[in-house]
Amino acid sequence: MSPFLHLLGRLAHLAFWYCCDFMVNLANLTRTSYYEANTWVLLLLLPMLLALLIGVRVAQWFRLRRLRRKY
């Protein structure tokens, strides 16, 4: 295995364990289970954040288009 692929696999492994540790700590802080915290983050918060970011991008696109027509 090449050194780059080994490093990439190691980084993916570390990222996975960091995310799991974050979710366990979040569950402990909110006094819920790991599965409930995971559900809140992955099924509710992330899709809402994605929709918000898409909405901001579309609003910026309209403003930029309006500014380009003005000048």
N, C-alpha and C positions, 0 to 999 in steps of 0.2 A: 504494500500500500504506500502511496506517495505521502510525503510529509504534509503536504497541503490538505489532503483528504483526512489524514489522521487528526490534524489540527481542527478541521471543520467539524468532524465527528465529536471531538472533545468539546468544542464550543457549543454544539447543539445539546450535548449531554448536560453541560453546566447550565445552559439556559433553561432546559426542562426542569432541572432540580431547583433552580432559583424560583421559577414560576410556581412549582408545587409548594415550596416553602412559603412563598408569599401568600398563597391561597390558604394554607394551614394557619398562618399567623392572622390573616384577615378573619377567618372563621373563629379563631380564639378571641379576637378583639370584639367581634359582634355577637359572641356567645351563640353561634350557630354551628352546624356541622360543616365539614369540608364540602359535602355535596350541595348543601344549600348555598354556600358562598360561591361555589363554582357555577351553579345555576344562575345566581344573580348577575355575576360578572359576564359569563359567556352568552347567556340567552337574553339578558335585558340591557345591561350597561353598554357592552360593546356594539350591539346593533344601533342603539340610540346615539352613541358617539359617532358611528359611521354615518348615520343619516344626517346628523348635525354638520359634520364635515363636508358632506356632499352638498348640503344646502348652502353652506358658506361659499363653497367653490362656485356654485351656480350663480349666487348673488354677485360674487366678484366678477364672473364672466359677463353678466349683464351690465354692471357698472363700467367695466373696461370697454365694452362694445359701445356704450353710450358716450364715453369720453373720446373714443377714436372717431366717432361720427361728428363730434363737436369741433374737432381740430382738423 
